[in-house]
Amino acid sequence: MSQVCTVCAHEDAVLINEDIVGIGERGRPSKRSIAARYGLSEQALARHKGHIPQLLVKAAEAEEIAHADDLVHEIKTMVGRVRAFIDKAEAASDGPEFRAHAAEWRKQVELLAKIAGELQVEGTSTTNVALIHHPDYARLSDAILGALVPYEDARYAVAEALREIE
């Protein structure tokens, strides 16, 4: 006769399951802390993993996705705000201020790109092509630097940034 799962039989089984999948106010505590909190062994928690209701697992995944979406929204909002500062600096012909805000804008856009790569849809693949090897890179670089001719400091900063990625 098989043994009864000590976690399934525990009076706080619902709370234990929520802790394991990371739903709730405590986030996702370690297996060690869950075991200690409920008087269980880590091995019992490991054996219990297959008993967690799938609906609860799906809810935890949905919560993670919602959190990631919130984070992306915050970053996009920041990019918009930084872009407004760039516009103000450009209008005031303030080269140093423009460079500072352009550098921050670049960091935020890079972060968005990294996140987008990590949130890739399961089952798809990514082909990475070095930017400088893309056929349109030289044309884009020339267009950007050409547009910045009236803004010598900004043109210099962008040229430096482009050299860094090459």
N, C-alpha and C positions, 0 to 999 in steps of 0.2 A: 504494500500500500504506500502511495506517495505521501510525502509530508505536506502539510499546509504551509503556504508562504507566510512567514511571520509578519511581513509588511502588510499583505492583504488582510490578515487577521487582526492587525493592530487597530485600536480604537480611533487613532488619528490617521488612518490610511489615506483619507482624502487630502489632508494637509501635507502628508509625506509626499504624495504624488505631485502636489503643486510645487513643493520645494524642489523635487527632482527635476521637473521640467522648467522651473524658473518662473512660474506664474505667481503673482502676489507681491506684497509689499517688501518681502525680504530679497527679492531678486532670485538669483540662483546660488544658494549656498553650496559649499563643498560637501562631498559625500561624507567626509569625516564629521563635519558639524551637524549634518542631518542625522547621522547615526547616533551621535552623542546626545542631541536634543531629544530623540525619541527612544533612547535605550536600545538601539539595534546595532548590529554589526555591519561594517561596510560590505562584507560578502553577501549579507541578506539583501542589502540594497541593490547590489550588482545582479543577484539572481532575480530580483523583483522587476528589473527593467522591462522584461517582456510582458509584464502584467499591467502596465500602465495603460489606461484607456486611450485609444487612438484619438478620440475627440479632444482629450486634454493635451496630447502632444501637438495636434493641429492648432489648438488655441494658443499654445506657447509659440509656435512658429509664426502665427498671425500677429502676435504681440511684438515679436522681434521685427517683423517686416514693418509694422506701424511705427515702431521706434525709429527704424532706419529712414522711413519716409519723413518723419518729423525732423530728423537730423539733416537730411538733404534739403528740406524746405528752409531750415535755419541758415544753411550755408548759402543757398541761392539768394535769400534775403540779404545776407551780408555782401554777396557779390554785387547786388543792385545798389546797396548803400555805398560801397567803395567806388563803384562806377560813377555815382553822383559826385563824390569828392574829386575823382579824376576830371570830370567835366568842369567843376568849379576851378580847379587848378589850371586847366587848359585855358579857360576863359580869362583867367587872371595872368596868363603867361608866366606862371610860377613853376619853372622847370624842376627845382628840387622837390617841391610838394607833389608835382605830377609824378616824378620818378618814385617817390615813396608810396604813393597810392597805387601806382601801376604795379609795383613789386608785391604789394598786399593782394591786389586783384589776382595776380598770377598765382600766388600761393593758394588762394581760395579756389580758383579754377582747377589747379592741379589736384587739390583735395577732392573736388567733385569728380574728376576723372578717375582717381584712385577708387573712390567709393563705387562709381558706376562699374568698374571692372570687378569689384568684389561682389556686387549685387547681380552678377550675370545670371541669366535664366538657366536653370539646370537643364542639361542636355544640349546646350549650345557650345560652340567653341569660339575662340578668339584667335585671330591671326594678327600678330603684332608686326607692324612695318615701321622701321625707324623713320621718323619724321623727315630727316634730312635726305632720305632715299626716295621719298615720295616725289613723283614727277612735278607736282605743283609747288613744291617747297620753295624753290628759287624764285618763282613768280610771286608767291605770297610774300616772301621776305622782301623782295624789291618793292612791292606795292606798299607794304607797311612802312618801310624806310622812306619811300618817296612821299607818302602822306605826311610824314613827320618832318619834312625839310624845313617848314617854318618854325619848328620847335627843336632847336639844336640840342638842348640838354636831353629832351625826351628821346630824340632820335639816337643819341649816343647811348642812352640807357637801354633802349630796345635792341640796338646793335650788339651791345655787351651781352644781353640776355640770350639773344640768338646764337652768339658765339659759344655761350656756355652749353647749350644743348647740342651743338654740333660736335 
